[in-house]
Amino acid sequence: MSGSPGRETMTRVASGYAGSRWWNKKAAATAVLVIAALTLAACSSGTDSNLQSAPPKPKPLPTSSTANPNLPAGTASTQQAALNAWVAAEQQFYTYMDEPPAPLRADLVAGQTTADLFPKLADYYVNPALQSEGIFLIKLKTQLLNGPTSYNLGNPTVTALTATTATVAFCTSDTGTTTASGQPGPLTLDGNDPGTGGVRGTSDLVLVAGSWKIASGQSTGVKKC
């Protein structure tokens, strides 16, 4: 994989993603203030009519996953269920990144919440990941940025498994956020560093009412996956 990894370049802490996308629990406590500040910023800037239409759809490259032979053979189906949930969560996040930013920013200014704007996030994430994923999307939309044009989820693998928890190891990449003119998005948002070829890390999933959901994780930028 090559190219800029986009939103997940920043190094995370063990309790949750503390960089551009996922925040740790302490940072999540300030979420309301962050959202309020972003809303005020959106109110104070104009809207580009060219951003009313959706950018090109992000194109996922093939993702493959197999059961980890180092885990008990009888867990293969459970491993696959966790992997399927992880892939679906990432795909849904990229789908939301792909939505045109201007209308969403206008809805945010009008008082809608992340739950209103991105209702399907709760199908795949729980706090603190749910909250921080929503904050990242709000940052993206208030800055009128488009999502990546392509991404690669690589070959995720379950590395640890209990009856109610799973750890998925991954190495992913994407082309990074872009402005309305097609220029790379700001480094402060997604670490769009041409010198980094991917992002390696782990996601911690929990079983909630029979469904696997991402709760937290950690990752760091790497030269190559």
C-alpha positions in Angstrom: 0.0 0.0 0.0 1.1 3.5 -0.7 0.0 7.1 -0.5 -1.2 9.2 2.4 -3.0 7.4 5.2 -5.4 10.2 5.9 -7.2 10.3 9.2 -5.3 7.7 11.2 -1.7 8.8 11.0 -1.4 10.2 14.6 -0.1 8.0 17.3 -2.8 6.8 19.8 -2.7 6.0 23.5 -3.7 2.7 24.9 -7.1 3.7 26.2 -8.3 5.0 22.9 -7.3 6.9 19.8 -6.0 10.3 20.9 -4.9 11.7 17.6 -6.9 12.9 14.6 -9.7 10.4 14.7 -10.2 8.6 18.0 -9.8 10.3 21.3 -9.0 8.8 24.7 -11.6 8.9 27.5 -10.3 12.0 29.1 -10.4 13.9 25.8 -13.9 12.6 25.1 -15.2 14.4 28.2 -14.6 17.7 26.4 -16.6 16.6 23.4 -19.5 19.0 24.0 -17.2 21.9 24.1 -15.4 20.8 21.0 -18.6 20.4 19.0 -19.8 23.8 20.2 -16.6 25.5 19.1 -16.8 23.8 15.7 -20.4 24.9 15.3 -19.4 28.5 16.0 -16.6 28.2 13.5 -19.0 27.0 10.9 -21.4 29.9 11.6 -18.7 32.4 11.1 -17.6 31.2 7.6 -19.3 31.1 4.3 -20.6 28.2 2.3 -19.2 27.2 -1.1 -22.1 26.3 -3.4 -19.7 24.0 -5.3 -19.6 21.8 -2.2 -23.3 21.0 -2.3 -22.6 18.0 -4.5 -20.9 14.8 -3.4 -17.2 14.2 -4.1 -16.2 11.1 -6.1 -17.2 7.9 -4.2 -14.2 6.4 -2.3 -13.1 3.2 -3.8 -12.2 0.4 -1.4 -9.5 -2.0 -2.5 -10.2 -5.7 -1.9 -10.0 -6.8 1.7 -9.2 -10.3 2.7 -9.3 -11.9 6.2 -8.9 -15.4 7.5 -9.1 -17.1 10.8 -6.0 -16.8 13.0 -4.6 -20.3 13.3 -3.0 -19.3 16.7 -6.5 -19.1 18.2 -8.6 -22.1 19.0 -10.0 -23.7 15.8 -13.6 -23.6 17.2 -13.5 -19.8 17.2 -13.2 -19.4 13.4 -16.8 -18.3 13.0 -16.6 -15.9 15.9 -13.4 -14.4 14.5 -15.1 -13.9 11.1 -18.1 -12.2 12.7 -15.8 -9.8 14.5 -13.8 -9.1 11.3 -17.0 -8.6 9.3 -18.1 -6.0 11.9 -14.8 -4.2 11.8 -14.8 -4.0 8.0 -18.4 -2.8 8.0 -17.6 -0.1 10.6 -14.7 1.2 8.5 -16.8 1.2 5.3 -19.6 3.1 7.0 -17.2 5.7 8.3 -15.7 6.2 4.8 -19.3 6.5 3.4 -20.0 9.3 5.9 -16.7 11.0 5.0 -17.9 10.9 1.3 -21.0 12.9 2.0 -21.0 16.6 0.7 -19.8 18.8 3.5 -21.7 22.0 3.0 -25.3 20.6 3.7 -24.0 18.8 6.7 -22.3 21.9 8.1 -25.6 23.8 7.6 -27.5 21.1 9.5 -24.9 21.3 12.3 -25.3 25.1 12.5 -29.1 24.5 12.6 -28.7 22.5 15.8 -28.5 18.9 14.6 -26.3 16.5 16.5 -23.8 13.9 15.4 -26.5 11.3 16.1 -28.8 13.2 13.7 -26.2 13.6 11.0 -24.5 10.2 11.3 -27.1 7.9 12.7 -25.5 4.6 11.5 -22.3 5.2 13.5 -24.1 3.7 16.6 -24.6 0.5 14.6 -20.8 -0.1 14.6 -19.2 1.9 17.4 -19.7 2.4 21.1 -18.0 5.0 23.4 -15.4 6.3 23.5 -14.9 5.4 19.8 -18.5 6.4 18.9 -18.1 9.9 20.3 -14.7 10.5 18.8 -15.7 9.2 15.3 -18.5 11.7 15.4 -16.2 14.5 16.4 -13.8 13.7 13.6 -16.6 13.8 11.0 -17.8 17.1 12.4 -14.3 18.5 12.0 -14.2 17.3 8.5 -17.6 18.8 7.6 -17.1 22.2 9.4 -13.9 22.7 7.5 -15.7 21.8 4.2 -13.4 19.0 3.4 -14.1 16.0 1.2 -13.1 12.4 2.2 -10.5 10.3 0.4 -11.0 9.1 -3.1 -9.8 5.6 -2.3 -8.8 3.5 0.7 -7.4 0.1 1.5 -8.4 -1.9 4.6 -5.7 -4.4 4.1 -5.9 -7.8 5.8 -7.3 -7.4 9.3 -6.8 -10.3 11.7 -8.2 -11.2 15.1 -5.3 -11.5 17.5 -7.2 -12.0 20.8 -10.7 -13.2 21.6 -12.9 -13.8 24.5 -16.7 -14.5 24.8 -17.4 -10.7 24.7 -14.2 -9.0 23.4 -12.1 -9.2 20.3 -8.9 -7.4 19.2 -8.5 -6.8 15.4 -5.0 -6.0 14.1 -4.9 -4.0 10.9 -2.7 -2.0 8.5 -4.7 0.4 6.4 -4.2 3.4 4.0 -6.2 6.0 2.2 -5.6 9.0 0.0 -6.4 11.5 2.7 -8.9 14.4 2.9 -9.1 17.0 0.2 -10.3 20.6 -0.1 -12.9 21.8 -2.6 -10.1 22.5 -5.1 -8.7 19.0 -4.7 -5.7 19.9 -2.6 -4.7 17.8 0.4 -6.5 18.5 3.7 -4.7 20.0 6.6 -2.1 18.0 8.5 -3.7 19.0 11.8 -6.9 17.1 10.9 -5.7 13.9 9.3 -1.9 13.8 9.3 -1.8 13.6 5.5 1.9 13.0 5.3 3.2 11.8 1.9 6.1 10.2 3.7 3.9 7.7 5.5 2.5 4.8 3.6 -0.1 3.4 6.0 -1.4 3.0 9.5 -0.8 0.0 11.7 -2.7 -0.7 14.9 -5.4 -2.6 16.7 -9.1 -2.1 17.3 -10.8 -3.4 20.5 -14.3 -4.7 19.9 -17.0 -5.6 22.3 -20.1 -7.8 21.9 -23.2 -5.7 22.5 -26.6 -7.4 22.3 -25.2 -10.0 19.9 -23.4 -7.5 17.7 -19.6 -6.7 17.6 -18.9 -3.0 17.9 -15.6 -1.0 18.0 -15.0 0.5 21.4 -11.4 1.8 21.3 -8.0 1.1 19.8 -4.5 2.4 19.0 -2.5 3.0 15.9 0.6 4.6 14.5 1.8 5.6 11.0 4.2 3.3 9.1 6.2 3.6 6.0 4.7 0.5 4.4 2.0 -2.0 5.2 
